[in-house]
Amino acid sequence: MNLIDLDTVLVAEARRGSSQAFDRLVAKHQQAVRGFLRRVTGDWSDADDLAQDTFVGAWAGLGAYKGASSVRSWLCAIAWRKALSHNRSRGRGAARDGAWLQDVETPAAPDAEDVIALAKALAGLPIEQRAAVSLCLAAEFSHSEAAEALGLPLGTIKSHVTRGRAKLLEVLGDGDDQS
């Protein structure tokens, strides 16, 4: 039995629901599909993901295979469509991200001295105040979320944040808070 005949038999068995037959098709053709996708995408991780998608699509679309071409070329055609779709999606995502980045003002990076001063000021706070300030001011947790995370009453969190913020401003030399 030659290779094309074996593929024909395996496809017929897989169409009848034999996952073992389909597994044999995958084992036989995955190297060719992965190699093709790696050369097309230039990225091994993307290629492996797309190969997986290719075989899932092939399993679902076994009825569409007419036998006019080899199974390997049918699988590579599916892989090609998956790669094109992935490339278009990645292009749209890059365009969307680029447009978003143009609209966003990037804050200036703080001076190293300011970072060190802030770290020292935080270290000087009691641990519960430090945790509340870190969650509410740095990690943008709501007071309720911080209370839940720290297992403290909401009023305590609010007090810790207010007092901690005031101490930080005092230590950092910006005591004229406007908010």
C-alpha positions in Angstrom: 0.0 0.0 0.0 1.5 3.4 -1.0 1.4 6.5 1.1 -1.6 8.1 -0.7 -3.6 4.9 -0.3 -2.7 4.8 3.5 -3.9 8.4 3.8 -7.1 7.6 2.0 -7.8 4.7 4.4 -7.0 6.8 7.4 -9.3 9.6 6.3 -12.1 7.2 5.7 -11.6 5.7 9.1 -11.4 9.1 10.7 -14.6 10.1 9.0 -16.3 7.1 10.7 -15.1 8.6 14.0 -11.8 6.8 14.5 -9.7 9.2 16.6 -6.8 6.7 16.3 -6.8 7.0 12.5 -6.8 10.8 12.7 -4.0 10.6 15.3 -2.0 8.6 12.7 -2.7 11.3 10.1 -1.5 14.0 12.5 1.6 12.0 13.4 2.4 11.5 9.8 1.9 15.1 8.6 2.5 17.3 11.6 6.2 17.8 10.9 5.4 19.1 7.4 2.7 21.3 8.6 4.7 22.7 11.5 7.8 23.2 9.3 5.7 25.1 6.7 4.1 27.3 9.4 7.5 28.0 11.0 8.9 29.2 7.7 5.8 31.3 7.0 5.4 32.9 10.4 9.1 33.0 11.4 7.9 32.3 15.0 8.0 28.8 16.4 5.5 29.5 19.1 3.0 30.9 16.7 3.6 28.1 14.3 3.0 25.5 16.9 -0.3 27.2 17.9 -1.4 27.5 14.3 -0.5 23.8 13.6 -2.7 22.8 16.6 -5.5 25.0 15.1 -4.9 23.4 11.7 -5.4 19.9 13.0 -8.4 20.9 15.1 -9.9 22.5 12.0 -9.0 19.4 9.9 -10.7 17.1 12.3 -13.9 19.2 12.3 -13.7 19.6 8.5 -13.0 16.0 7.4 -16.2 16.0 5.4 -14.8 18.8 3.3 -11.8 16.8 2.1 -12.7 15.6 -1.4 -9.5 13.6 -2.1 -8.6 15.7 -5.1 -5.3 16.6 -3.5 -3.0 14.8 -1.0 -3.9 15.0 2.6 -0.6 16.9 3.2 -1.5 19.6 0.7 -5.0 19.8 2.1 -3.6 20.3 5.6 -1.1 22.8 4.4 -3.9 24.7 2.7 -5.8 24.8 6.0 -2.5 25.9 7.7 -2.1 28.7 5.1 -5.5 30.1 5.8 -4.9 29.9 9.5 -1.6 31.8 9.1 -3.2 34.5 6.9 -6.0 35.0 9.4 -3.4 35.2 12.3 -1.4 37.7 10.3 -4.4 39.9 9.6 -5.4 39.7 13.3 -2.0 40.6 14.4 -1.9 43.5 12.0 -5.2 44.8 13.2 -4.0 44.5 16.8 -0.8 46.3 16.1 -2.7 49.1 14.3 -5.1 49.4 17.2 -2.3 49.4 19.8 -0.4 52.0 17.7 -3.4 54.3 17.6 -4.0 53.9 21.3 -0.3 54.6 22.1 -0.5 57.8 20.0 -3.5 59.0 22.1 -2.0 58.2 25.4 0.3 60.6 27.1 3.3 58.8 28.5 4.3 60.2 31.8 7.9 61.0 32.3 9.8 58.4 34.2 10.5 59.5 37.8 14.0 60.3 38.8 15.9 57.5 40.5 16.3 59.7 43.6 12.5 60.1 43.8 12.0 56.4 43.6 14.5 55.8 46.3 12.9 58.5 48.5 9.5 57.0 48.0 10.6 53.5 48.8 12.3 54.8 52.0 9.1 56.7 53.0 6.9 53.7 52.4 9.3 51.6 54.5 8.8 54.0 57.3 5.0 53.4 57.4 3.5 50.8 59.7 2.9 47.6 57.7 -0.9 47.8 57.5 -0.7 51.4 56.4 1.9 50.5 53.8 -0.3 47.7 52.5 -3.3 49.9 52.3 -1.4 52.7 50.6 0.3 50.2 48.2 -3.1 48.7 47.1 -5.2 51.9 46.9 -2.7 54.4 45.6 -0.1 52.3 43.7 -2.2 49.4 42.5 -5.4 51.4 42.1 -7.6 49.1 44.2 -10.8 50.6 45.5 -11.0 51.0 49.3 -13.5 48.1 49.3 -11.2 45.9 47.3 -8.3 46.7 49.6 -10.4 45.9 52.7 -11.4 42.6 51.2 -7.8 41.8 50.2 -6.3 42.7 53.6 -9.2 41.4 55.7 -9.6 44.8 57.4 -12.8 46.9 57.9 -13.5 49.5 55.2 -13.1 52.4 57.7 -9.7 51.2 58.8 -8.5 51.0 55.2 -9.7 54.6 54.6 -7.9 55.8 57.7 -4.7 53.9 56.7 -4.7 55.4 53.3 -5.4 58.9 54.5 -2.8 58.8 57.2 -0.3 57.0 55.1 -0.6 59.4 52.2 -0.2 62.4 54.6 3.0 60.8 56.1 4.4 60.2 52.6 3.7 63.7 51.5 5.3 65.0 54.7 8.4 62.9 54.3 8.7 63.6 50.6 8.4 67.4 51.2 5.1 68.0 49.4 2.9 69.0 52.4 0.7 71.3 50.4 -1.7 68.7 49.0 -4.4 70.0 46.7 -6.9 67.1 46.9 
